[in-house]
Amino acid sequence: MLPLFSFTANDIAVKANLSADLIERILGAFELPSTEHNAGFNALYDFNVITATPLLRMPSGEFLALQFYSLAEAIYEAPFYWMGQDKLYQPTLTKNRGDFTENFIADRLGLVFGADHVHRNVDVFETKAAKVSDIDVLVVWGNRVVIVQAKSKRLSQESRKGNDRVIRDDFMKAVQMAYDQGTVCAKSLLGKLHKLRAADGHVVALPNDIKEIYIFCVVSDHYPALSFQARQFLKTESIDRVQAPLVMDVFAVDALTEMLQSPLQFLSYVNRRVNHAEQLIASQELTILGYHLTQNLWVQPDINVMHLDDNFSAGLDIAMAVRRAGMQGAATPDGVLTRFKATTVGRVVKEIEARPDPATIDLGFLLLAMSEQTINDISCAVEKLAARTRADGQVHDATFAFKEGFGITFHCTDEPVHVAGSRLESYCRLRKYREKSGKWFGLGMSSSGPDVKFGVSLIFPWIQDENMDEKTKGMQAAMPINRALDALMLEQNRVKKVGRNDPCLCGSGRKYKKCCLN
């Protein structure tokens, strides 16, 4: 079996379309010298020369790689130490690593939010002469802001040996400093008196009312036990409208932006990820992302801790291999991305993303957090409303209340926005008060599509009011979604008696017996 693991420089040269002499020199840099006996490797965390030079030379002249992962790891890791031995080059090395990390993150986030929403190297000024701090990468989308602070600090050899003091020092330089800088910038952004200027000189405009700020602390290398250390060592502070930080490496950023390439999908995941941070335990960030892609990340409030096994990342591993290496398999794991987009609710989310209006972004978050059954039920209800509006030209509504303390009213009409908008907002205010809810959303839908025409977002605490008590005393309580859907179907059947072979009232174009009869 040994020939399965052996190869020559010519084999690689043909594949890479490079000269055999060049390939020979490159592979030679990772070849274990015949005189090397690894004398310094006396304990588990001592430096092992095999990690830097995993290739063996066979008597025939061929190279032998018994573990190809070791070679891939050495190609990634070893050049850093080669360059670090050149003292004159070290400042350039540090700058290049930092520049790469920031540019890579900005490019990846640009795939999600669009380049116009992503700003690099943003300086925060209190006055023209007084600079407060700087942001490595800033994302402004709707009324949400993402602050990314990246560090190129590597885990030192002493940390790898388990030296607790050095581990804490490395973590301080790699993560804590990034978070502290992010909080300073976040407070400045909320203060509204500061000016932001990007590296190319343009002034960055912020929304008038920032709803949420997310802080990403990103390190440039795979950082062993990063998730565990963040739980143990990271000191955070509670700041209004600033979410808990998300700590990850560039590989997690790469996978996250590859799989969630829409702003609402991306921010919806991040929102739940940071809000469930204390309840989730996983060995790495990719495991939690893998769980989300298949199960739609959600943790019940009464669950104290949920541990996620690394097997949840299997679908993500396959998808990345398919997308990057051209392997056969599913490019998207079966789950939230595959089942959601074909529904009416999925189309609604797409329209919200196309027009990131603060009035509808919060609704997009809530829709994405719903269960698959709820999404299908709501989609069915909205399609029925649209069919009835197409059939009779009248306004039709459906209201859904959720035990989490929010509700949605779908208002299907082909009337002008200025007519339907004020009516829907008035109704939503009454319904929100009747349900004693902190959040209520309304969506004006056209009969075609159905497509979103406008949105209403009411987010403020419920306060008792005698005038509102009088206005809402005759309103019935909103039904749970399953009962509301049943009532909608029952009402539709009462509208008109339809024969088995007549066109179905839902507007599908099929006969009633082959459509909604059952």
HUFEN-V281199 format. One record per residue. N is the residue number from 1. PHI is phi as a letter, one per 30 degrees, with the letter a starting at -180 (NA if undefined). OMEGA is omega in whole degrees, -180 to 180 (NA if undefined). Layout:
N|PHI|OMEGA ; N|PHI|OMEGA
This chain:
1|NA|-174 ; 2|e|180 ; 3|e|178 ; 4|d|-176 ; 5|c|-177 ; 6|c|-179 ; 7|a|179 ; 8|c|176 ; 9|d|180 ; 10|d|178 ; 11|e|-179 ; 12|d|-178 ; 13|d|180 ; 14|d|-179 ; 15|d|-174 ; 16|d|-178 ; 17|h|178 ; 18|b|-178 ; 19|d|180 ; 20|d|-180 ; 21|d|178 ; 22|d|180 ; 23|d|179 ; 24|d|-180 ; 25|d|180 ; 26|d|-180 ; 27|d|179 ; 28|d|178 ; 29|d|180 ; 30|c|-179 ; 31|c|177 ; 32|d|179 ; 33|d|-178 ; 34|d|-180 ; 35|c|-177 ; 36|d|-179 ; 37|c|174 ; 38|h|-174 ; 39|d|-178 ; 40|d|-177 ; 41|c|-175 ; 42|c|179 ; 43|b|-172 ; 44|e|-175 ; 45|c|172 ; 46|d|179 ; 47|d|180 ; 48|c|-176 ; 49|d|-180 ; 50|d|-180 ; 51|d|-180 ; 52|c|-178 ; 53|b|-175 ; 54|d|-177 ; 55|d|174 ; 56|c|179 ; 57|c|179 ; 58|d|179 ; 59|e|180 ; 60|d|-178 ; 61|j|179 ; 62|d|174 ; 63|d|180 ; 64|b|177 ; 65|b|-177 ; 66|d|175 ; 67|b|-176 ; 68|d|177 ; 69|d|-180 ; 70|d|179 ; 71|d|179 ; 72|d|180 ; 73|d|180 ; 74|d|179 ; 75|d|180 ; 76|d|-171 ; 77|d|-167 ; 78|d|-177 ; 79|e|178 ; 80|e|-178 ; 81|d|175 ; 82|d|-178 ; 83|d|-180 ; 84|d|179 ; 85|d|178 ; 86|c|-173 ; 87|d|-180 ; 88|d|-177 ; 89|d|-173 ; 90|e|177 ; 91|d|178 ; 92|d|178 ; 93|e|-179 ; 94|d|-179 ; 95|d|-178 ; 96|d|179 ; 97|d|179 ; 98|d|180 ; 99|d|-180 ; 100|d|-177 ; 101|e|-179 ; 102|d|-179 ; 103|d|180 ; 104|d|-179 ; 105|d|180 ; 106|d|179 ; 107|d|-178 ; 108|d|178 ; 109|d|176 ; 110|d|177 ; 111|d|-177 ; 112|d|-171 ; 113|c|-173 ; 114|j|-174 ; 115|e|-178 ; 116|d|-178 ; 117|c|-176 ; 118|c|-176 ; 119|b|-177 ; 120|c|174 ; 121|h|-177 ; 122|c|176 ; 123|c|180 ; 124|c|-177 ; 125|c|171 ; 126|d|170 ; 127|b|-180 ; 128|e|-176 ; 129|c|-174 ; 130|c|178 ; 131|d|-178 ; 132|d|-178 ; 133|a|177 ; 134|b|-179 ; 135|c|-179 ; 136|d|178 ; 137|b|-180 ; 138|b|176 ; 139|c|176 ; 140|b|-179 ; 141|b|-176 ; 142|i|177 ; 143|c|176 ; 144|c|-180 ; 145|b|175 ; 146|c|176 ; 147|c|179 ; 148|c|173 ; 149|c|-175 ; 150|c|178 ; 151|b|-179 ; 152|c|180 ; 153|d|178 ; 154|c|175 ; 155|d|-177 ; 156|d|-180 ; 157|d|179 ; 158|d|177 ; 159|d|180 ; 160|d|178 ; 161|d|177 ; 162|j|178 ; 163|d|-173 ; 164|d|-179 ; 165|d|-179 ; 166|d|177 ; 167|e|179 ; 168|d|179 ; 169|d|178 ; 170|d|-180 ; 171|d|178 ; 172|e|-177 ; 173|d|-175 ; 174|c|-172 ; 175|b|-175 ; 176|e|179 ; 177|d|178 ; 178|d|180 ; 179|d|-179 ; 180|e|178 ; 181|d|179 ; 182|d|180 ; 183|d|177 ; 184|e|-180 ; 185|d|-179 ; 186|d|178 ; 187|d|179 ; 188|d|180 ; 189|d|180 ; 190|d|180 ; 191|d|176 ; 192|i|-179 ; 193|c|-176 ; 194|c|178 ; 195|c|-180 ; 196|c|180 ; 197|b|-179 ; 198|d|-176 ; 199|d|-180 ; 200|d|175 ; 201|j|-177 ; 202|d|179 ; 203|d|-179 ; 204|d|180 ; 205|d|179 ; 206|c|176 ; 207|d|-179 ; 208|d|-179 ; 209|b|180 ; 210|d|-178 ; 211|d|-178 ; 212|b|173 ; 213|b|177 ; 214|c|178 ; 215|c|175 ; 216|c|171 ; 217|c|-172 ; 218|c|175 ; 219|c|-169 ; 220|d|-180 ; 221|b|171 ; 222|d|-171 ; 223|c|-177 ; 224|e|176 ; 225|i|-179 ; 226|d|-179 ; 227|d|-180 ; 228|d|-179 ; 229|d|179 ; 230|d|178 ; 231|d|-174 ; 232|d|-167 ; 233|c|-170 ; 234|d|177 ; 235|c|-176 ; 236|c|176 ; 237|b|-179 ; 238|d|-180 ; 239|b|-179 ; 240|e|179 ; 241|i|176 ; 242|c|-178 ; 243|d|175 ; 244|e|-175 ; 245|d|173 ; 246|c|-176 ; 247|c|-177 ; 248|a|176 ; 249|c|-176 ; 250|d|179 ; 251|d|176 ; 252|d|176 ; 253|d|-180 ; 254|e|-178 ; 255|d|-178 ; 256|d|-179 ; 257|d|177 ; 258|d|-174 ; 259|d|-177 ; 260|c|-173 ; 261|c|171 ; 262|b|-175 ; 263|e|-178 ; 264|d|178 ; 265|d|-178 ; 266|d|-176 ; 267|d|177 ; 268|d|178 ; 269|d|-179 ; 270|e|-180 ; 271|e|180 ; 272|d|-180 ; 273|d|-177 ; 274|d|180 ; 275|d|177 ; 276|c|-173 ; 277|e|-177 ; 278|d|-178 ; 279|c|-175 ; 280|c|173 ; 281|b|177 ; 282|a|-177 ; 283|d|-179 ; 284|a|-177 ; 285|d|-177 ; 286|d|178 ; 287|d|-180 ; 288|d|177 ; 289|d|179 ; 290|d|177 ; 291|d|-179 ; 292|d|-176 ; 293|d|-178 ; 294|c|-172 ; 295|c|-175 ; 296|i|-171 ; 297|e|175 ; 298|a|179 ; 299|b|179 ; 300|d|-178 ; 301|e|-177 ; 302|d|177 ; 303|c|-177 ; 304|d|-178 ; 305|b|174 ; 306|b|180 ; 307|c|-178 ; 308|c|179 ; 309|d|-179 ; 310|d|180 ; 311|d|179 ; 312|d|-179 ; 313|d|-176 ; 314|e|180 ; 315|d|177 ; 316|d|178 ; 317|e|-180 ; 318|d|-178 ; 319|d|180 ; 320|d|178 ; 321|d|178 ; 322|d|-176 ; 323|d|-173 ; 324|c|-175 ; 325|c|178 ; 326|i|179 ; 327|d|179 ; 328|d|180 ; 329|k|-179 ; 330|d|179 ; 331|d|177 ; 332|b|179 ; 333|e|179 ; 334|d|-177 ; 335|l|-171 ; 336|d|-177 ; 337|d|-176 ; 338|d|-174 ; 339|c|-171 ; 340|d|-168 ; 341|d|-177 ; 342|d|-177 ; 343|d|176 ; 344|d|177 ; 345|d|177 ; 346|d|178 ; 347|d|177 ; 348|d|179 ; 349|d|178 ; 350|e|180 ; 351|d|176 ; 352|d|179 ; 353|d|-179 ; 354|d|179 ; 355|b|-174 ; 356|d|178 ; 357|d|179 ; 358|e|-179 ; 359|d|-176 ; 360|c|-179 ; 361|d|178 ; 362|d|177 ; 363|d|177 ; 364|e|177 ; 365|e|-177 ; 366|d|179 ; 367|d|-179 ; 368|d|-179 ; 369|d|-177 ; 370|d|178 ; 371|d|-179 ; 372|d|-179 ; 373|d|180 ; 374|d|179 ; 375|d|180 ; 376|d|180 ; 377|d|180 ; 378|d|179 ; 379|e|179 ; 380|d|-179 ; 381|d|-178 ; 382|d|178 ; 383|d|178 ; 384|d|178 ; 385|e|-179 ; 386|d|180 ; 387|d|-180 ; 388|d|178 ; 389|d|177 ; 390|d|-176 ; 391|d|-174 ; 392|c|179 ; 393|i|-177 ; 394|c|177 ; 395|d|178 ; 396|b|-175 ; 397|b|170 ; 398|b|-179 ; 399|c|180 ; 400|b|178 ; 401|c|-178 ; 402|b|-176 ; 403|d|177 ; 404|d|175 ; 405|j|176 ; 406|b|179 ; 407|a|-179 ; 408|b|172 ; 409|c|175 ; 410|c|-174 ; 411|c|-175 ; 412|c|-177 ; 413|a|175 ; 414|c|177 ; 415|d|175 ; 416|d|-176 ; 417|d|-177 ; 418|d|177 ; 419|d|-176 ; 420|d|-175 ; 421|d|-178 ; 422|d|180 ; 423|d|-180 ; 424|d|-180 ; 425|d|179 ; 426|d|179 ; 427|d|-178 ; 428|d|178 ; 429|d|178 ; 430|d|-179 ; 431|d|178 ; 432|e|-179 ; 433|d|-179 ; 434|e|-178 ; 435|d|-178 ; 436|h|-175 ; 437|c|176 ; 438|d|-179 ; 439|b|172 ; 440|b|-177 ; 441|b|174 ; 442|b|177 ; 443|b|173 ; 444|d|-174 ; 445|c|173 ; 446|d|-180 ; 447|d|179 ; 448|c|-180 ; 449|j|-12 ; 450|d|-177 ; 451|c|179 ; 452|d|176 ; 453|c|-179 ; 454|a|-179 ; 455|b|175 ; 456|b|-180 ; 457|b|-180 ; 458|c|-178 ; 459|b|177 ; 460|a|-177 ; 461|d|177 ; 462|d|178 ; 463|b|-178 ; 464|d|-178 ; 465|b|-176 ; 466|d|179 ; 467|d|179 ; 468|d|176 ; 469|e|-179 ; 470|d|-178 ; 471|d|-173 ; 472|c|-173 ; 473|d|180 ; 474|c|-177 ; 475|d|174 ; 476|d|176 ; 477|d|178 ; 478|d|-179 ; 479|d|169 ; 480|e|-170 ; 481|d|-178 ; 482|d|178 ; 483|d|179 ; 484|d|180 ; 485|d|178 ; 486|d|180 ; 487|d|179 ; 488|d|180 ; 489|d|-180 ; 490|d|179 ; 491|d|180 ; 492|d|-178 ; 493|d|179 ; 494|d|-176 ; 495|d|-175 ; 496|a|177 ; 497|d|-175 ; 498|b|180 ; 499|d|-177 ; 500|e|-176 ; 501|c|177 ; 502|d|175 ; 503|d|-178 ; 504|d|-178 ; 505|d|-178 ; 506|d|177 ; 507|i|-177 ; 508|d|-177 ; 509|j|179 ; 510|c|176 ; 511|d|-177 ; 512|e|-176 ; 513|d|180 ; 514|c|-178 ; 515|b|-171 ; 516|c|-178 ; 517|e|-175 ; 518|c|NA
